[in-house]
Amino acid sequence: MKFLKKILQIPPFIINTILLSIVYFVGMGLSFILHKFSKKKLFNLKKQKSYWINYSKDNKFYRMY
């Protein structure tokens, strides 16, 4: 009986894996195509000005706590 339960659990696992993979790739593909057509950038990869102070060990006016 335990053997039969294990065998009967395999097909739903395979079917669910295939269906979820299809849904994932279709969803990712559609979002990729929509972003290409809208010409929006998801990530800003340019360097931006920072407000951090450049710290050097010779600089005695600023201390790091």
N, CA, C and O atoms as a GROMACS GRO file, in nm:
protein
  260
    1MET      N    1   0.082  -0.119   0.000
    1MET     CA    2   0.000   0.000   0.000
    1MET      C    3   0.087   0.127   0.000
    1MET      O    4   0.054   0.224  -0.068
    2LYS      N    5   0.196   0.126   0.076
    2LYS     CA    6   0.285   0.242   0.079
    2LYS      C    7   0.351   0.262  -0.057
    2LYS      O    8   0.372   0.375  -0.101
    3PHE      N    9   0.384   0.151  -0.122
    3PHE     CA   10   0.447   0.158  -0.253
    3PHE      C   11   0.352   0.221  -0.354
    3PHE      O   12   0.394   0.302  -0.437
    4LEU      N   13   0.225   0.184  -0.347
    4LEU     CA   14   0.125   0.239  -0.438
    4LEU      C   15   0.107   0.389  -0.416
    4LEU      O   16   0.090   0.464  -0.513
    5LYS      N   17   0.110   0.434  -0.291
    5LYS     CA   18   0.099   0.578  -0.262
    5LYS      C   19   0.216   0.655  -0.322
    5LYS      O   20   0.198   0.763  -0.377
    6LYS      N   21   0.336   0.598  -0.310
    6LYS     CA   22   0.454   0.666  -0.365
    6LYS      C   23   0.445   0.676  -0.516
    6LYS      O   24   0.481   0.779  -0.574
    7ILE      N   25   0.398   0.571  -0.580
    7ILE     CA   26   0.387   0.572  -0.726
    7ILE      C   27   0.280   0.672  -0.771
    7ILE      O   28   0.298   0.740  -0.871
    8LEU      N   29   0.171   0.681  -0.697
    8LEU     CA   30   0.063   0.771  -0.735
    8LEU      C   31   0.097   0.918  -0.709
    8LEU      O   32   0.028   1.006  -0.759
    9GLN      N   33   0.200   0.946  -0.632
    9GLN     CA   34   0.240   1.084  -0.607
    9GLN      C   35   0.334   1.138  -0.713
    9GLN      O   36   0.352   1.260  -0.723
   10ILE      N   37   0.394   1.053  -0.793
   10ILE     CA   38   0.492   1.098  -0.892
   10ILE      C   39   0.428   1.175  -1.008
   10ILE      O   40   0.476   1.284  -1.040
   11PRO      N   41   0.321   1.124  -1.074
   11PRO     CA   42   0.264   1.200  -1.188
   11PRO      C   43   0.217   1.341  -1.153
   11PRO      O   44   0.244   1.433  -1.230
   12PRO      N   45   0.148   1.363  -1.041
   12PRO     CA   46   0.110   1.503  -1.011
   12PRO      C   47   0.231   1.594  -0.990
   12PRO      O   48   0.227   1.711  -1.026
   13PHE      N   49   0.337   1.540  -0.933
   13PHE     CA   50   0.459   1.620  -0.914
   13PHE      C   51   0.517   1.662  -1.048
   13PHE      O   52   0.556   1.777  -1.066
   14ILE      N   53   0.523   1.568  -1.142
   14ILE     CA   54   0.578   1.598  -1.275
   14ILE      C   55   0.489   1.698  -1.348
   14ILE      O   56   0.539   1.793  -1.409
   15ILE      N   57   0.359   1.677  -1.343
   15ILE     CA   58   0.265   1.768  -1.411
   15ILE      C   59   0.272   1.908  -1.351
   15ILE      O   60   0.274   2.006  -1.424
   16ASN      N   61   0.275   1.918  -1.219
   16ASN     CA   62   0.285   2.049  -1.154
   16ASN      C   63   0.415   2.118  -1.189
   16ASN      O   64   0.416   2.240  -1.211
   17THR      N   65   0.524   2.044  -1.194
   17THR     CA   66   0.653   2.103  -1.230
   17THR      C   67   0.650   2.158  -1.372
   17THR      O   68   0.698   2.269  -1.396
   18ILE      N   69   0.594   2.083  -1.464
   18ILE     CA   70   0.586   2.128  -1.603
   18ILE      C   71   0.497   2.252  -1.615
   18ILE      O   72   0.533   2.349  -1.681
   19LEU      N   73   0.381   2.248  -1.551
   19LEU     CA   74   0.289   2.362  -1.560
   19LEU      C   75   0.347   2.488  -1.496
   19LEU      O   76   0.334   2.597  -1.552
   20LEU      N   77   0.409   2.474  -1.381
   20LEU     CA   78   0.469   2.591  -1.316
   20LEU      C   79   0.586   2.647  -1.397
   20LEU      O   80   0.607   2.768  -1.400
   21SER      N   81   0.661   2.559  -1.462
   21SER     CA   82   0.771   2.606  -1.548
   21SER      C   83   0.717   2.686  -1.666
   21SER      O   84   0.771   2.791  -1.700
   22ILE      N   85   0.610   2.636  -1.727
   22ILE     CA   86   0.550   2.707  -1.840
   22ILE      C   87   0.499   2.844  -1.795
   22ILE      O   88   0.523   2.944  -1.862
   23VAL      N   89   0.429   2.848  -1.684
   23VAL     CA   90   0.376   2.975  -1.633
   23VAL      C   91   0.490   3.072  -1.602
   23VAL      O   92   0.479   3.191  -1.630
   24TYR      N   93   0.598   3.022  -1.544
   24TYR     CA   94   0.712   3.106  -1.509
   24TYR      C   95   0.774   3.166  -1.635
   24TYR      O   96   0.797   3.287  -1.642
   25PHE      N   97   0.803   3.083  -1.735
   25PHE     CA   98   0.870   3.132  -1.855
   25PHE      C   99   0.779   3.223  -1.938
   25PHE      O  100   0.827   3.319  -1.998
   26VAL      N  101   0.650   3.195  -1.941
   26VAL     CA  102   0.558   3.283  -2.013
   26VAL      C  103   0.550   3.417  -1.941
   26VAL      O  104   0.552   3.522  -2.006
   27GLY      N  105   0.541   3.416  -1.810
   27GLY     CA  106   0.534   3.540  -1.733
   27GLY      C  107   0.661   3.622  -1.748
   27GLY      O  108   0.654   3.744  -1.765
   28MET      N  109   0.775   3.558  -1.740
   28MET     CA  110   0.902   3.630  -1.755
   28MET      C  111   0.916   3.684  -1.897
   28MET      O  112   0.963   3.796  -1.917
   29GLY      N  113   0.875   3.606  -1.995
   29GLY     CA  114   0.884   3.649  -2.135
   29GLY      C  115   0.794   3.769  -2.162
   29GLY      O  116   0.836   3.864  -2.228
   30LEU      N  117   0.672   3.764  -2.110
   30LEU     CA  118   0.580   3.876  -2.132
   30LEU      C  119   0.630   4.003  -2.064
   30LEU      O  120   0.622   4.112  -2.121
   31SER      N  121   0.682   3.990  -1.943
   31SER     CA  122   0.732   4.110  -1.875
   31SER      C  123   0.854   4.166  -1.947
   31SER      O  124   0.871   4.287  -1.954
   32PHE      N  125   0.939   4.080  -2.001
   32PHE     CA  126   1.056   4.125  -2.077
   32PHE      C  127   1.013   4.200  -2.202
   32PHE      O  128   1.066   4.307  -2.233
   33ILE      N  129   0.917   4.144  -2.274
   33ILE     CA  130   0.869   4.208  -2.398
   33ILE      C  131   0.802   4.341  -2.367
   33ILE      O  132   0.824   4.439  -2.439
   34LEU      N  133   0.721   4.347  -2.263
   34LEU     CA  134   0.653   4.472  -2.228
   34LEU      C  135   0.753   4.581  -2.188
   34LEU      O  136   0.734   4.697  -2.223
   35HIS      N  137   0.857   4.545  -2.117
   35HIS     CA  138   0.957   4.645  -2.079
   35HIS      C  139   1.040   4.690  -2.198
   35HIS      O  140   1.085   4.804  -2.203
   36LYS      N  141   1.060   4.601  -2.295
   36LYS     CA  142   1.132   4.642  -2.416
   36LYS      C  143   1.049   4.742  -2.497
   36LYS      O  144   1.103   4.839  -2.550
   37PHE      N  145   0.919   4.718  -2.506
   37PHE     CA  146   0.834   4.808  -2.582
   37PHE      C  147   0.813   4.941  -2.510
   37PHE      O  148   0.801   5.045  -2.575
   38SER      N  149   0.807   4.939  -2.379
   38SER     CA  150   0.786   5.063  -2.305
   38SER      C  151   0.914   5.144  -2.291
   38SER      O  152   0.910   5.261  -2.254
   39LYS      N  153   1.027   5.083  -2.321
   39LYS     CA  154   1.160   5.146  -2.317
   39LYS      C  155   1.192   5.205  -2.180
   39LYS      O  156   1.262   5.305  -2.169
   40LYS      N  157   1.140   5.142  -2.077
   40LYS     CA  158   1.175   5.182  -1.942
   40LYS      C  159   1.290   5.096  -1.895
   40LYS      O  160   1.301   4.979  -1.932
   41LYS      N  161   1.375   5.153  -1.814
   41LYS     CA  162   1.486   5.077  -1.759
   41LYS      C  163   1.452   5.035  -1.617
   41LYS      O  164   1.408   5.116  -1.536
   42LEU      N  165   1.472   4.909  -1.589
   42LEU     CA  166   1.441   4.859  -1.456
   42LEU      C  167   1.550   4.896  -1.357
   42LEU      O  168   1.521   4.922  -1.240
   43PHE      N  169   1.673   4.897  -1.402
   43PHE     CA  170   1.785   4.925  -1.313
   43PHE      C  171   1.863   5.043  -1.367
   43PHE      O  172   1.893   5.050  -1.487
   44ASN      N  173   1.896   5.136  -1.279
   44ASN     CA  174   1.979   5.249  -1.317
   44ASN      C  175   2.124   5.211  -1.289
   44ASN      O  176   2.166   5.206  -1.173
   45LEU      N  177   2.200   5.186  -1.394
   45LEU     CA  178   2.336   5.136  -1.377
   45LEU      C  179   2.441   5.246  -1.383
   45LEU      O  180   2.560   5.218  -1.373
   46LYS      N  181   2.399   5.372  -1.400
   46LYS     CA  182   2.495   5.481  -1.404
   46LYS      C  183   2.543   5.514  -1.263
   46LYS      O  184   2.470   5.496  -1.165
   47LYS      N  185   2.666   5.561  -1.254
   47LYS     CA  186   2.717   5.604  -1.124
   47LYS      C  187   2.654   5.737  -1.088
   47LYS      O  188   2.646   5.829  -1.170
   48GLN      N  189   2.610   5.746  -0.964
   48GLN     CA  190   2.548   5.869  -0.918
   48GLN      C  191   2.636   5.934  -0.814
   48GLN      O  192   2.720   5.870  -0.750
   49LYS      N  193   2.616   6.064  -0.798
   49LYS     CA  194   2.693   6.138  -0.701
   49LYS      C  195   2.658   6.089  -0.561
   49LYS      O  196   2.541   6.068  -0.529
   50SER      N  197   2.758   6.072  -0.480
   50SER     CA  198   2.738   6.020  -0.345
   50SER      C  199   2.762   6.130  -0.243
   50SER      O  200   2.840   6.222  -0.266
   51TYR      N  201   2.693   6.120  -0.130
   51TYR     CA  202   2.711   6.215  -0.022
   51TYR      C  203   2.813   6.166   0.080
   51TYR      O  204   2.840   6.236   0.178
   52TRP      N  205   2.870   6.050   0.060
   52TRP     CA  206   2.968   5.995   0.152
   52TRP      C  207   3.098   6.074   0.142
   52TRP      O  208   3.138   6.118   0.034
   53ILE      N  209   3.161   6.092   0.254
   53ILE     CA  210   3.289   6.163   0.259
   53ILE      C  211   3.400   6.062   0.234
   53ILE      O  212   3.402   5.954   0.294
   54ASN      N  213   3.491   6.098   0.147
   54ASN     CA  214   3.605   6.010   0.125
   54ASN      C  215   3.692   6.012   0.250
   54ASN      O  216   3.740   6.117   0.292
   55TYR      N  217   3.712   5.898   0.306
   55TYR     CA  218   3.788   5.886   0.430
   55TYR      C  219   3.930   5.841   0.400
   55TYR      O  220   3.951   5.742   0.330
   56SER      N  221   4.024   5.912   0.454
   56SER     CA  222   4.163   5.868   0.446
   56SER      C  223   4.222   5.870   0.586
   56SER      O  224   4.176   5.946   0.672
   57LYS      N  225   4.320   5.790   0.610
   57LYS     CA  226   4.379   5.780   0.743
   57LYS      C  227   4.457   5.906   0.780
   57LYS      O  228   4.481   5.932   0.898
   58ASP      N  229   4.497   5.983   0.682
   58ASP     CA  230   4.572   6.105   0.708
   58ASP      C  231   4.482   6.222   0.748
   58ASP      O  232   4.529   6.321   0.803
   59ASN      N  233   4.354   6.209   0.722
   59ASN     CA  234   4.261   6.317   0.752
   59ASN      C  235   4.230   6.315   0.902
   59ASN      O  236   4.165   6.223   0.951
   60LYS      N  237   4.276   6.418   0.974
   60LYS     CA  238   4.260   6.420   1.119
   60LYS      C  239   4.137   6.499   1.163
   60LYS      O  240   4.107   6.505   1.282
   61PHE      N  241   4.067   6.560   1.068
   61PHE     CA  242   3.951   6.641   1.104
   61PHE      C  243   3.825   6.557   1.124
   61PHE      O  244   3.736   6.595   1.200
   62TYR      N  245   3.818   6.445   1.057
   62TYR     CA  246   3.701   6.358   1.067
   62TYR      C  247   3.740   6.232   1.141
   62TYR      O  248   3.846   6.174   1.117
   63ARG      N  249   3.653   6.189   1.229
   63ARG     CA  250   3.676   6.064   1.299
   63ARG      C  251   3.563   5.969   1.267
   63ARG      O  252   3.448   6.010   1.248
   64MET      N  253   3.596   5.845   1.260
   64MET     CA  254   3.491   5.744   1.238
   64MET      C  255   3.461   5.677   1.370
   64MET      O  256   3.552   5.630   1.439
   65TYR      N  257   3.335   5.673   1.405
   65TYR     CA  258   3.295   5.610   1.531
   65TYR      C  259   3.222   5.482   1.503
   65TYR      O  260   3.179   5.414   1.596
   0.00000   0.00000   0.00000
